[in-house]
Amino acid sequence: MTENTLAVLLTDPSCTERAEALAAEMSCPLLTAAEETDRFEVLLQVGLDGLSLQATGKKAPGAIKADFLAGATAHRRKFGGGKGQMIAKAVGVKGGVRPQVLDVTAGLGKDAFVLATLGCDMTLVERAPVIHALLKDGLERAAEDWDVAEIVDRMQLHHANSIEWMQAQHAAGESYQVVYVDPMFPHNDKSALVKKEMRVFRPVVGDDTDAEQLLEAAIAIAENRVVVKRPRKAPTIGDRAPSFQLEGKSSRYDIYTLKKLV
């Protein structure tokens, strides 16, 4: 991340203390709406409605935030297809089986929220400070809503380097039934198919260049299986072949089985 990549933008004076704390945590400038913001690629906006990430410049997509109460995430919770969804099949949800899942690339928590909705206990790890802040904010707002508070209660968030965190957990004798991995995939930023979120995230997060190490750490700590989400036509991670794959229209799941889920 370069010097002028990120700034915290205060949009409401009543949130000054929170904005100051975030700017210190991110080691970046704190701006107000009256100041020039275009010299920064991305703005972490702090206001009464929570946190959002906004790219600057011409044709920049709209702001990104972790929102479990409205939009696509809420629609998927209500009408997403339940345990018949491909992600549910990938992690092994079936009958009375609701595996304990460690999501080591939490992002905005969308996939974890789907699995928590289905009854899985979720442990989430996110290493990028900006993304962790967005997700933490989204979970805190959702926890105050009676309609989803029980779901959010099944989602425990950690801010850490996932590889180091898993290695430490493994050394302490901890394990998880399923480990879920969805690394940032390198691609051409000029492609019209690049998702809005990726266009905003990439300047502050970059690609996951350590995906092979992430997979190996996941396999070491998993009891039953590791599930890797990939673009449908992307190569597998490293030389380790998955046990089987589930393929959709735009993405697929590479499943590395270790022991049967019961």
Secondary structure, 3 states (H helix, E strand, C coil): CCCCCEEEEECCHHHHHHHHHHHHHHCCCEEECCCCCCCCCEEEEEECCEEEEEECCCCCCCCECCCCCCHHHHHHHHHCCHHHCHHHHHHCCECCECCCEEECCCCCCHHHHHHHHCCCCEEEEECCHHHHHHHHHHHHHHHCCCCCHHHHCCEEEEECCHHHHHHHHHHCCCCEEEEEECCCCCCCCCCCCCCHHHHHHHHHHCCCCCHHHHHHHHHHHEEEEEEEEEECCCCCCCCCCCCEEEECCCEEEEEEECCCCC
